[in-house]
């Protein structure tokens, strides 16, 4: 299961439309698992999975504890729970908020880096403050690939700018470019994994 490439995405303010646009670019045969954290109000049920499911050909579902990490599936963090990854499965935690958020992007990114290392792609999109910057740096440190939305087009550019300041980033990309970029990166990961077997 650890050979499934993992794409982890973090966003906050302005993220709804951006996530819809990104998910619409993913093809039906996308060979990675996608996990998404958008900052959410803790007391309001999230409808993000339902909303993204209308624009995505892949199945989009809430990230529930014990769900399997499978290619071609999109998981979305639910309200008031951190989402993490373990080898082959998703876990949830009601741990303390980070960056004033639960779910927090850094929590997901750190766990992805720890368990999936070079099979991880981290993506930071529009948002305020700096959640995700440290987690993206950890993905980079452990051999994964890092992508930041071009701050010039982000509705709220603080998260992209802080991610760029925190560590070297592999790609700064416009939203329209991300689907093709992710597809190429995931195929490269699968090929390298097959060659190493």
VOPAGU-2260 file (C-alpha; in pm, 1 decimal, decimal comma):
REM VOPAGU-2260
SITE   aa  ch    i         X         Y         Z
SITE  UNK   A    0       0,0       0,0       0,0
SITE  UNK   A    1     288,3     239,6      63,1
SITE  UNK   A    2     364,2     236,8    -309,4
SITE  UNK   A    3      47,0     435,8    -384,0
SITE  UNK   A    4     153,2     797,2    -454,0
SITE  UNK   A    5      -3,9    1044,7    -215,4
SITE  UNK   A    6    -109,9    1400,7    -300,9
SITE  UNK   A    7    -181,6    1616,9       4,6
SITE  UNK   A    8    -345,6    1955,6     -47,6
SITE  UNK   A    9    -387,7    2242,3     196,8
SITE  UNK   A   10    -591,8    2557,5     163,3
SITE  UNK   A   11    -787,8    2807,3     368,5
SITE  UNK   A   12    -952,5    3135,4     271,0
SITE  UNK   A   13   -1062,0    3133,2     -92,6
SITE  UNK   A   14   -1012,9    2759,5    -115,0
SITE  UNK   A   15   -1355,6    2636,8    -219,8
SITE  UNK   A   16   -1345,6    2755,7    -581,4
SITE  UNK   A   17    -978,5    2667,0    -615,3
SITE  UNK   A   18   -1038,1    2311,3    -494,3
SITE  UNK   A   19   -1330,5    2268,7    -733,8
SITE  UNK   A   20   -1111,3    2384,0   -1022,9
SITE  UNK   A   21    -823,2    2156,9    -920,0
SITE  UNK   A   22   -1041,0    1849,0    -867,5
SITE  UNK   A   23   -1206,7    1901,5   -1205,4
SITE  UNK   A   24    -863,0    1862,7   -1368,4
SITE  UNK   A   25    -797,5    1515,9   -1224,8
SITE  UNK   A   26    -868,8    1236,6   -1475,5
SITE  UNK   A   27   -1066,2     921,7   -1400,1
SITE  UNK   A   28    -746,2     712,7   -1410,8
SITE  UNK   A   29    -549,4     939,2   -1172,3
SITE  UNK   A   30    -317,9     687,8   -1001,8
SITE  UNK   A   31    -269,7     862,6    -667,5
SITE  UNK   A   32    -469,7     908,9    -350,3
SITE  UNK   A   33    -558,0    1271,4    -272,3
SITE  UNK   A   34    -613,6    1407,8      77,6
SITE  UNK   A   35    -740,3    1762,2     126,7
SITE  UNK   A   36    -745,8    1989,7     430,0
SITE  UNK   A   37    -937,1    2314,2     414,1
SITE  UNK   A   38    -972,4    2512,4     733,7
SITE  UNK   A   39   -1326,4    2462,5     863,9
SITE  UNK   A   40   -1544,8    2605,8    1136,1
SITE  UNK   A   41   -1551,9    2340,6    1412,5
SITE  UNK   A   42   -1925,4    2359,9    1478,4
SITE  UNK   A   43   -2062,5    2344,8    1124,4
SITE  UNK   A   44   -2090,1    2020,3     929,1
SITE  UNK   A   45   -1863,2    2030,8     626,8
SITE  UNK   A   46   -2025,0    1982,9     287,5
SITE  UNK   A   47   -1691,9    2003,1     106,1
SITE  UNK   A   48   -1689,3    1639,8      -6,4
SITE  UNK   A   49   -2035,3    1676,1    -160,9
SITE  UNK   A   50   -1943,1    2002,4    -332,7
SITE  UNK   A   51   -1616,0    1872,8    -475,2
SITE  UNK   A   52   -1783,7    1552,9    -585,2
SITE  UNK   A   53   -1996,1    1752,5    -829,6
SITE  UNK   A   54   -1689,4    1873,3   -1020,4
SITE  UNK   A   55   -1462,8    1568,8    -987,0
SITE  UNK   A   56   -1484,2    1243,0   -1182,8
SITE  UNK   A   57   -1303,9    1067,4    -897,9
SITE  UNK   A   58   -1494,9     957,9    -587,1
SITE  UNK   A   59   -1475,0    1226,5    -317,6
SITE  UNK   A   60   -1555,7    1129,9      40,2
SITE  UNK   A   61   -1497,2    1242,8     397,6
SITE  UNK   A   62   -1171,7    1123,5     550,1
SITE  UNK   A   63   -1290,5     869,9     806,2
SITE  UNK   A   64   -1073,6     682,5    1052,7
SITE  UNK   A   65    -950,0     357,3     900,9
SITE  UNK   A   66   -1026,0     443,3     537,0
SITE  UNK   A   67    -785,3     277,7     293,9
SITE  UNK   A   68    -540,1     486,4      94,3
SITE  UNK   A   69    -623,3     389,0    -261,8
SITE  UNK   A   70    -535,8     531,0    -602,6
SITE  UNK   A   71    -803,7     742,8    -764,2
SITE  UNK   A   72    -979,7     838,7    -439,7
SITE  UNK   A   73   -1011,5    1188,8    -290,6
SITE  UNK   A   74   -1052,2    1225,7      86,6
SITE  UNK   A   75   -1155,8    1551,8     251,9
SITE  UNK   A   76   -1091,2    1640,4     615,6
SITE  UNK   A   77   -1403,6    1676,6     827,6
SITE  UNK   A   78   -1486,8    1946,3    1078,0
SITE  UNK   A   79   -1307,9    1955,0    1414,8
SITE  UNK   A   80   -1074,4    1661,7    1335,6
SITE  UNK   A   81    -717,2    1649,5    1217,9
SITE  UNK   A   82    -659,6    1404,1     935,8
SITE  UNK   A   83    -337,4    1202,6     920,7
SITE  UNK   A   84    -202,1     916,6     716,4
SITE  UNK   A   85     -59,0     589,0     835,0
SITE  UNK   A   86      95,3     327,1     604,6
SITE  UNK   A   87    -201,3     231,6     387,1
SITE  UNK   A   88    -480,4     402,6     578,9
SITE  UNK   A   89    -624,2     730,7     703,6
SITE  UNK   A   90    -654,9     826,2    1068,8
SITE  UNK   A   91    -832,5    1104,4    1252,7
SITE  UNK   A   92    -735,2    1287,5    1568,8
SITE  UNK   A   93    -909,5    1530,2    1799,9
SITE  UNK   A   94    -573,0    1667,3    1911,6
SITE  UNK   A   95    -507,8    2028,4    1998,5
SITE  UNK   A   96    -557,5    2284,7    1720,6
SITE  UNK   A   97    -247,2    2393,1    1530,3
SITE  UNK   A   98    -222,6    2735,9    1373,5
SITE  UNK   A   99    -560,9    2792,9    1540,3
SITE  UNK   A  100    -710,8    2522,6    1318,9
SITE  UNK   A  101    -847,5    2170,9    1351,5
SITE  UNK   A  102    -812,4    2026,9    1090,9
SITE  UNK   A  103    -466,1    2172,0    1035,9
SITE  UNK   A  104    -263,8    2139,9     718,2
SITE  UNK   A  105      68,5    2088,2     896,3
SITE  UNK   A  106     -65,9    1782,2    1078,5
SITE  UNK   A  107    -159,0    1608,5     752,2
SITE  UNK   A  108     159,5    1711,6     573,5
SITE  UNK   A  109     390,9    1593,3     851,4
SITE  UNK   A  110     228,6    1251,8     868,4
SITE  UNK   A  111     238,2    1214,8     489,9
SITE  UNK   A  112     607,6    1303,6     484,3
SITE  UNK   A  113     683,9    1059,3     765,9
SITE  UNK   A  114     505,3     759,7     616,3
SITE  UNK   A  115     521,1     819,1     240,8
SITE  UNK   A  116     840,8    1022,7     200,7
SITE  UNK   A  117     937,2    1043,4    -168,7
SITE  UNK   A  118     594,1     913,2    -271,5
SITE  UNK   A  119     435,3    1234,8    -140,0
SITE  UNK   A  120     338,5    1548,6    -330,4
SITE  UNK   A  121     243,4    1847,2    -115,2
SITE  UNK   A  122      35,7    2134,2    -253,0
SITE  UNK   A  123     -32,4    2470,0     -85,1
SITE  UNK   A  124    -313,1    2683,2    -227,0
SITE  UNK   A  125    -474,0    3015,0    -136,5
SITE  UNK   A  126    -509,6    3102,3     230,4
SITE  UNK   A  127    -426,9    3336,0     514,6
SITE  UNK   A  128    -145,9    3304,7     770,3
SITE  UNK   A  129     111,0    3023,4     745,0
SITE  UNK   A  130     -45,6    2683,3     812,5
SITE  UNK   A  131     116,3    2428,0     582,2
SITE  UNK   A  132     451,7    2602,4     546,7
SITE  UNK   A  133     629,1    2383,5     803,5
SITE  UNK   A  134     459,5    2067,9     678,5
SITE  UNK   A  135     554,6    2140,9     319,1
SITE  UNK   A  136     915,0    2189,7     430,5
SITE  UNK   A  137     901,8    1847,2     598,0
SITE  UNK   A  138     773,4    1686,4     278,7
SITE  UNK   A  139    1065,8    1842,7      92,3
SITE  UNK   A  140    1315,8    1731,7     358,8
SITE  UNK   A  141    1200,4    1369,7     338,7
SITE  UNK   A  142    1223,0    1348,7     -39,0
SITE  UNK   A  143     874,1    1442,9    -154,7
SITE  UNK   A  144     774,8    1698,6    -416,9
SITE  UNK   A  145     642,3    2042,1    -319,9
SITE  UNK   A  146     409,0    2271,1    -513,8
SITE  UNK   A  147     281,2    2616,8    -426,2
SITE  UNK   A  148       9,0    2806,8    -606,1
SITE  UNK   A  149     148,9    3115,2    -777,7
SITE  UNK   A  150      94,1    3390,2    -518,2
SITE  UNK   A  151      20,0    3636,2    -797,8
SITE  UNK   A  152    -307,7    3456,8    -873,5
SITE  UNK   A  153    -403,9    3338,5    -524,1
SITE  UNK   A  154    -706,5    3516,8    -382,0
SITE  UNK   A  155    -527,3    3519,9     -44,4
SITE  UNK   A  156    -153,3    3489,8     -97,5
SITE  UNK   A  157     -22,8    3467,7     260,7
SITE  UNK   A  158     -11,4    3087,0     272,3
SITE  UNK   A  159     168,3    3055,1     -62,9
SITE  UNK   A  160     415,0    3331,9      28,0
SITE  UNK   A  161     488,0    3185,4     371,1
SITE  UNK   A  162     541,6    2840,0     219,8
SITE  UNK   A  163     788,1    2986,0     -29,5
SITE  UNK   A  164     971,9    3164,9     249,4
SITE  UNK   A  165     991,2    2858,7     476,1
SITE  UNK   A  166    1182,1    2626,6     241,1
SITE  UNK   A  167    1284,9    2570,0    -121,3
SITE  UNK   A  168     985,4    2462,4    -331,5
SITE  UNK   A  169     999,2    2245,5    -641,6
SITE  UNK   A  170     721,7    2414,8    -839,2
SITE  UNK   A  171     533,2    2743,2    -828,6
SITE  UNK   A  172     234,3    2681,2   -1052,8
SITE  UNK   A  173     -80,6    2849,9   -1169,6
SITE  UNK   A  174    -398,9    2665,4   -1089,7
SITE  UNK   A  175    -468,5    2584,8   -1455,2
SITE  UNK   A  176    -133,1    2404,0   -1475,9
SITE  UNK   A  177    -167,6    2186,9   -1168,1
SITE  UNK   A  178    -369,0    1897,9   -1308,1
SITE  UNK   A  179    -116,1    1819,5   -1580,0
SITE  UNK   A  180     173,6    1878,9   -1341,6
SITE  UNK   A  181      32,4    1640,8   -1080,5
SITE  UNK   A  182     -34,3    1377,7   -1346,0
SITE  UNK   A  183     323,3    1392,5   -1471,7
SITE  UNK   A  184     472,5    1384,6   -1121,6
SITE  UNK   A  185     260,2    1089,8   -1011,7
SITE  UNK   A  186     347,9     891,1   -1324,2
SITE  UNK   A  187     715,6     958,7   -1256,7
SITE  UNK   A  188     679,5     834,3    -899,8
SITE  UNK   A  189     507,1     514,8   -1012,9
SITE  UNK   A  190     774,0     450,8   -1271,9
SITE  UNK   A  191    1058,1     496,6   -1023,6
SITE  UNK   A  192     879,2     272,3    -774,3
SITE  UNK   A  193     837,2      -0,7   -1036,1
SITE  UNK   A  194    1205,0      21,6   -1132,9
SITE  UNK   A  195    1310,9     -21,2    -772,2
SITE  UNK   A  196    1114,9    -346,3    -725,9
